[in-house]
Amino acid sequence: MTELAAVLFDMDGTLVDTEVLWWEATAEIAARIGHRLTDVDAPEVVGRAVEDTAAHLVRVTGTPDADGVATALTAAFQERVDRGAPMRPGADRLLAELAMEGVPFALVSASPRSVVDSVIGGALAHVPFAFTLSADDTVRTKPHPDPYRAAARRFGVPDAACVAVEDSPDGAASADAAGCTVLVVPSMLPVPARPGRIFAESLEEVSVAALRGYVAAGGAGGDGPPVGDG
Protein backbone atom coordinates (compact mmCIF):
# COMPACT_ATOMS: atom_id res chain seq x y z
CA MET A 1 0.00 0.00 0.00
CA THR A 2 1.38 3.39 -1.02
CA GLU A 3 1.62 6.00 1.73
CA LEU A 4 1.31 9.75 1.31
CA ALA A 5 4.82 11.20 0.95
CA ALA A 6 4.15 14.81 -0.07
CA VAL A 7 1.44 17.25 -1.13
CA LEU A 8 2.10 19.48 -4.14
CA PHE A 9 -0.03 22.61 -4.35
CA ASP A 10 -0.80 24.71 -7.37
CA MET A 11 -0.85 28.40 -6.46
CA ASP A 12 -3.16 30.52 -8.64
CA GLY A 13 -6.80 29.72 -8.00
CA THR A 14 -5.90 26.89 -5.61
CA LEU A 15 -4.21 28.50 -2.61
CA VAL A 16 -4.68 32.16 -3.52
CA ASP A 17 -7.47 33.83 -5.44
CA THR A 18 -5.29 35.10 -8.28
CA GLU A 19 -7.10 33.60 -11.28
CA VAL A 20 -9.40 36.62 -11.26
CA LEU A 21 -6.35 38.89 -11.21
CA TRP A 22 -4.86 37.00 -14.19
CA TRP A 23 -8.12 37.36 -16.09
CA GLU A 24 -8.20 41.10 -15.38
CA ALA A 25 -4.58 41.49 -16.49
CA THR A 26 -5.23 39.53 -19.69
CA ALA A 27 -8.36 41.58 -20.42
CA GLU A 28 -6.34 44.76 -20.03
CA ILE A 29 -3.59 43.68 -22.43
CA ALA A 30 -6.07 42.16 -24.87
CA ALA A 31 -7.99 45.45 -25.02
CA ARG A 32 -4.73 47.30 -25.56
CA ILE A 33 -4.08 45.30 -28.75
CA GLY A 34 -7.68 45.37 -29.98
CA HIS A 35 -9.36 42.28 -28.56
CA ARG A 36 -12.25 42.09 -26.07
CA LEU A 37 -11.81 39.11 -23.79
CA THR A 38 -14.89 36.87 -23.44
CA ASP A 39 -15.73 33.44 -22.04
CA VAL A 40 -14.68 31.96 -25.38
CA ASP A 41 -11.09 32.89 -24.52
CA ALA A 42 -11.19 31.27 -21.07
CA PRO A 43 -9.63 27.89 -21.98
CA GLU A 44 -6.60 29.75 -23.40
CA VAL A 45 -6.27 32.04 -20.37
CA VAL A 46 -7.32 30.37 -17.13
CA GLY A 47 -4.62 28.14 -15.69
CA ARG A 48 -2.35 28.73 -18.68
CA ALA A 49 1.26 29.85 -18.67
CA VAL A 50 2.08 33.41 -19.73
CA GLU A 51 3.53 32.25 -23.04
CA ASP A 52 0.41 30.24 -23.87
CA THR A 53 -1.93 33.16 -23.22
CA ALA A 54 0.35 35.52 -25.16
CA ALA A 55 0.35 33.10 -28.10
CA HIS A 56 -3.46 33.02 -28.00
CA LEU A 57 -3.70 36.81 -28.05
CA VAL A 58 -1.26 36.92 -30.96
CA ARG A 59 -3.41 34.43 -32.87
CA VAL A 60 -6.68 36.31 -32.35
CA THR A 61 -5.27 39.79 -33.00
CA GLY A 62 -2.51 39.22 -35.51
CA THR A 63 -0.10 41.13 -33.30
CA PRO A 64 3.41 40.04 -34.32
CA ASP A 65 5.20 40.65 -31.01
CA ALA A 66 4.54 37.58 -28.84
CA ASP A 67 7.43 38.41 -26.51
CA GLY A 68 6.10 41.93 -26.01
CA VAL A 69 2.62 40.62 -25.22
CA ALA A 70 4.05 38.12 -22.72
CA THR A 71 6.07 40.87 -21.02
CA ALA A 72 3.01 43.12 -20.81
CA LEU A 73 0.88 40.31 -19.38
CA THR A 74 3.46 39.54 -16.69
CA ALA A 75 3.76 43.19 -15.72
CA ALA A 76 -0.01 43.72 -15.54
CA PHE A 77 -0.45 40.56 -13.44
CA GLN A 78 2.49 41.40 -11.19
CA GLU A 79 1.05 44.83 -10.50
CA ARG A 80 -2.21 43.28 -9.31
CA VAL A 81 -0.53 40.55 -7.27
CA ASP A 82 1.65 43.10 -5.52
CA ARG A 83 -1.50 44.78 -4.21
CA GLY A 84 -2.40 41.56 -2.40
CA ALA A 85 -3.98 38.21 -3.20
CA PRO A 86 -6.53 36.71 -0.78
CA MET A 87 -6.25 33.04 0.18
CA ARG A 88 -8.82 30.54 -0.98
CA PRO A 89 -11.30 29.14 1.58
CA GLY A 90 -9.83 26.32 3.64
CA ALA A 91 -6.28 26.78 2.37
CA ASP A 92 -4.83 28.17 5.60
CA ARG A 93 -6.39 25.43 7.71
CA LEU A 94 -5.21 22.59 5.45
CA LEU A 95 -1.66 23.96 5.21
CA ALA A 96 -1.49 24.33 8.98
CA GLU A 97 -2.78 20.77 9.46
CA LEU A 98 -0.15 19.39 7.08
CA ALA A 99 2.61 21.26 8.92
CA MET A 100 1.33 20.09 12.30
CA GLU A 101 1.28 16.45 11.17
CA GLY A 102 4.70 16.67 9.56
CA VAL A 103 3.55 15.98 6.00
CA PRO A 104 5.96 17.65 3.52
CA PHE A 105 4.42 20.03 1.01
CA ALA A 106 5.60 22.32 -1.77
CA LEU A 107 4.29 24.87 -4.25
CA VAL A 108 4.22 23.94 -7.95
CA SER A 109 3.11 26.88 -10.08
CA ALA A 110 2.90 27.76 -13.77
CA SER A 111 3.38 31.44 -12.92
CA PRO A 112 6.73 33.18 -13.50
CA ARG A 113 9.24 33.22 -10.63
CA SER A 114 8.67 36.93 -10.06
CA VAL A 115 4.95 36.35 -9.42
CA VAL A 116 5.55 33.30 -7.24
CA ASP A 117 8.04 35.21 -5.11
CA SER A 118 5.61 38.10 -4.76
CA VAL A 119 2.84 35.83 -3.47
CA ILE A 120 5.27 33.87 -1.26
CA GLY A 121 6.42 37.15 0.21
CA GLY A 122 2.85 38.33 0.73
CA ALA A 123 -0.25 36.19 1.23
CA LEU A 124 1.77 32.97 1.72
CA ALA A 125 4.65 34.42 3.73
CA HIS A 126 3.61 32.43 6.81
CA VAL A 127 3.48 29.06 5.03
CA PRO A 128 6.50 26.71 5.53
CA PHE A 129 6.76 25.28 2.02
CA ALA A 130 9.66 22.85 1.58
CA PHE A 131 10.37 24.64 -1.72
CA THR A 132 8.60 26.39 -4.58
CA LEU A 133 8.73 25.69 -8.31
CA SER A 134 7.76 28.28 -10.92
CA ALA A 135 7.35 28.19 -14.70
CA ASP A 136 10.99 29.30 -14.91
CA ASP A 137 12.29 26.23 -13.07
CA THR A 138 11.55 23.51 -15.64
CA VAL A 139 12.05 23.36 -19.40
CA ARG A 140 8.32 22.84 -19.90
CA THR A 141 5.55 23.93 -17.58
CA LYS A 142 1.95 22.79 -17.19
CA PRO A 143 0.17 20.96 -18.89
CA HIS A 144 3.40 18.97 -19.34
CA PRO A 145 4.35 16.66 -16.46
CA ASP A 146 7.76 18.27 -15.88
CA PRO A 147 6.84 20.49 -12.87
CA TYR A 148 5.27 17.72 -10.82
CA ARG A 149 7.96 15.22 -11.72
CA ALA A 150 10.60 17.76 -10.70
CA ALA A 151 8.83 18.32 -7.37
CA ALA A 152 8.68 14.59 -6.61
CA ARG A 153 12.39 14.28 -7.44
CA ARG A 154 13.19 17.19 -5.10
CA PHE A 155 11.45 15.29 -2.31
CA GLY A 156 13.07 12.03 -3.39
CA VAL A 157 9.73 10.22 -3.45
CA PRO A 158 7.70 8.38 -6.13
CA ASP A 159 5.23 10.47 -8.13
CA ALA A 160 2.46 8.08 -7.10
CA ALA A 161 3.08 8.90 -3.43
CA CYS A 162 2.23 12.56 -4.03
CA VAL A 163 -1.13 14.31 -4.09
CA ALA A 164 -1.26 17.28 -6.46
CA VAL A 165 -3.91 19.87 -5.58
CA GLU A 166 -5.11 21.74 -8.67
CA ASP A 167 -7.94 23.97 -9.91
CA SER A 168 -7.55 24.02 -13.70
CA PRO A 169 -7.64 21.58 -16.64
CA ASP A 170 -4.00 22.23 -17.57
CA GLY A 171 -2.81 21.79 -14.01
CA ALA A 172 -4.75 18.57 -13.57
CA ALA A 173 -3.40 17.28 -16.89
CA SER A 174 0.16 18.03 -15.74
CA ALA A 175 -0.30 16.14 -12.48
CA ASP A 176 -2.04 13.25 -14.27
CA ALA A 177 0.83 12.92 -16.73
CA ALA A 178 3.34 12.90 -13.87
CA GLY A 179 1.52 10.02 -12.20
CA CYS A 180 0.33 11.88 -9.10
CA THR A 181 -3.02 11.42 -7.41
CA VAL A 182 -4.94 14.57 -8.35
CA LEU A 183 -7.29 16.49 -6.09
CA VAL A 184 -9.24 19.04 -8.13
CA VAL A 185 -10.84 22.08 -6.50
CA PRO A 186 -12.16 24.02 -9.54
CA SER A 187 -12.16 27.80 -9.55
CA MET A 188 -12.97 29.51 -12.87
CA LEU A 189 -13.02 26.60 -15.34
CA PRO A 190 -14.68 23.18 -15.09
CA VAL A 191 -12.24 20.27 -14.96
CA PRO A 192 -13.33 16.99 -16.56
CA ALA A 193 -13.61 13.88 -14.40
CA ARG A 194 -11.07 11.16 -15.18
CA PRO A 195 -9.78 8.06 -13.36
CA GLY A 196 -7.44 9.05 -10.55
CA ARG A 197 -8.98 12.49 -10.05
CA ILE A 198 -10.80 13.39 -6.85
CA PHE A 199 -13.03 16.45 -6.70
CA ALA A 200 -13.91 18.86 -3.89
CA GLU A 201 -15.92 22.05 -4.03
CA SER A 202 -13.55 23.73 -1.57
CA LEU A 203 -10.40 23.04 0.41
CA GLU A 204 -12.64 23.41 3.44
CA GLU A 205 -13.79 19.85 2.68
CA VAL A 206 -10.27 18.40 2.60
CA SER A 207 -8.36 16.81 5.49
CA VAL A 208 -4.91 15.25 5.81
CA ALA A 209 -6.60 11.93 6.65
CA ALA A 210 -8.50 12.11 3.37
CA LEU A 211 -5.33 12.86 1.39
CA ARG A 212 -3.66 9.82 2.94
CA GLY A 213 -6.66 7.74 1.99
CA TYR A 214 -6.55 8.77 -1.65
CA VAL A 215 -2.92 7.79 -2.07
CA ALA A 216 -3.49 4.47 -0.30
CA ALA A 217 -6.41 3.77 -2.62
CA GLY A 218 -4.50 4.83 -5.70
CA GLY A 219 -6.87 7.74 -6.45
CA ALA A 220 -10.60 7.69 -5.86
CA GLY A 221 -11.55 8.82 -9.36
CA GLY A 222 -14.04 11.46 -10.47
CA ASP A 223 -17.04 9.66 -8.98
CA GLY A 224 -15.31 8.53 -5.79
CA PRO A 225 -16.34 9.21 -2.20
CA PRO A 226 -16.38 12.66 -0.57
CA VAL A 227 -13.05 14.17 0.40
CA GLY A 228 -13.83 14.92 4.03
CA ASP A 229 -13.61 12.60 7.02
CA GLY A 230 -17.30 11.87 6.78
Disulfide bonds with the S-S distance in Angstrom:
none
